[in-house]
Amino acid sequence: MRPLKSQNPELLSLVNSLRKRAKESNAAIWIDVAQRLSSSSRRRVAVNLSRLSRYTTEKETVVVPGKVLGSGKLDHPLIVAAFAFSDQAQSRILSAKGKCLTIQDLLETNPKGSNVRIMEKTS
């Protein structure tokens, strides 16, 4: 694994715990999320609610290795785990009867990473 260039202690701790849990649980999804979070901040994912609404189904669990932004409308409840949320995105997810989690919280509740989808930005 390549060393991180980030100085953010929260990000460093999260990436280390993702890598550790991936080895313990033999869950490749956490290795993938750790690699995506390890990339430069410029390449890190920023996903709008419209994309989440378009590509997910009701009650699905989604992890965003970056930030969730509030542009668009969310028309069904989701469980969204992300490194960061904008205030507008968080309030819209909660008003759609969904849940906002940190990636660390999702890691604790679902160590195997089963039934979790990684949402990425596609150009």
C-alpha positions in Angstrom: 0.0 0.0 0.0 1.2 3.5 -0.8 1.7 5.9 2.1 -0.9 8.7 2.5 0.1 12.3 1.8 -2.8 13.7 3.7 -2.3 15.4 7.0 -5.9 15.1 8.1 -5.8 12.9 11.3 -9.5 11.9 10.9 -8.9 10.6 7.3 -5.6 8.8 8.3 -7.4 7.1 11.2 -10.3 6.0 8.9 -8.1 4.6 6.2 -6.0 2.7 8.7 -9.2 1.2 10.4 -10.6 0.3 6.9 -7.5 -1.5 6.0 -7.3 -3.3 9.3 -11.0 -4.4 9.2 -10.6 -5.5 5.6 -7.8 -7.9 6.6 -9.7 -9.1 9.7 -13.0 -9.7 7.9 -11.6 -10.6 4.5 -13.8 -7.9 3.0 -12.5 -6.4 -0.2 -15.0 -3.6 -0.2 -13.2 -1.8 2.6 -9.8 -2.1 0.8 -11.5 -0.4 -2.2 -13.0 2.4 -0.1 -9.6 2.9 1.6 -7.8 3.2 -1.7 -10.4 5.7 -3.0 -10.0 7.8 0.2 -6.2 7.6 -0.1 -6.3 9.4 -3.4 -5.6 13.1 -3.6 -8.4 15.4 -2.5 -8.8 16.6 -6.1 -9.7 13.1 -7.2 -11.9 12.3 -4.2 -15.6 11.7 -5.0 -18.3 14.4 -4.6 -21.8 12.9 -5.3 -25.0 14.9 -5.6 -28.3 13.6 -4.2 -29.7 13.4 -7.8 -27.1 10.7 -8.6 -27.9 8.8 -5.5 -31.6 9.0 -6.3 -31.1 7.9 -9.9 -28.8 4.9 -9.3 -30.2 3.4 -6.0 -33.3 1.7 -4.8 -35.3 2.1 -1.6 -33.6 1.1 1.7 -30.3 0.5 -0.1 -27.0 1.1 1.7 -24.5 3.2 -0.1 -21.0 4.3 0.8 -19.5 7.5 -0.7 -15.7 7.7 -0.3 -15.9 11.5 -0.3 -18.6 14.1 0.1 -22.3 14.0 -0.5 -23.7 17.3 -1.9 -27.2 18.6 -1.7 -28.0 19.2 -5.4 -31.1 17.4 -6.6 -34.0 15.6 -4.9 -34.0 12.3 -3.0 -37.3 10.5 -3.5 -36.8 7.3 -1.4 -35.1 6.5 1.9 -31.5 5.5 1.8 -28.7 4.6 4.3 -25.8 6.8 3.2 -22.3 6.5 4.7 -19.8 9.2 3.6 -16.6 10.9 4.7 -18.5 14.2 4.7 -22.0 15.6 4.1 -23.1 19.1 3.2 -25.7 20.5 5.5 -28.3 20.6 2.7 -27.6 17.0 1.7 -27.9 15.8 5.3 -31.2 17.5 5.9 -32.6 16.2 2.6 -31.6 12.6 3.3 -33.1 12.8 6.8 -36.4 14.4 5.4 -36.6 11.5 3.0 -36.6 9.2 6.1 -33.1 8.0 5.3 -30.0 7.8 7.5 -26.6 9.6 7.4 -23.7 7.7 8.8 -20.0 8.1 8.8 -18.0 5.4 7.1 -16.6 4.5 10.5 -20.1 3.9 11.8 -21.0 1.7 8.8 -17.7 -0.2 9.3 -18.7 -1.0 12.9 -22.3 -2.1 12.1 -21.4 -4.0 8.9 -17.8 -5.3 9.2 -18.2 -7.7 6.2 -19.5 -4.9 4.0 -22.4 -7.1 2.8 -25.1 -5.4 0.7 -23.2 -2.2 0.4 -22.8 -0.3 -2.8 -19.9 2.1 -3.5 -21.1 5.2 -5.3 -18.6 6.9 -7.5 -18.5 9.9 -9.8 -18.6 9.0 -13.4 -17.8 11.6 -16.1 
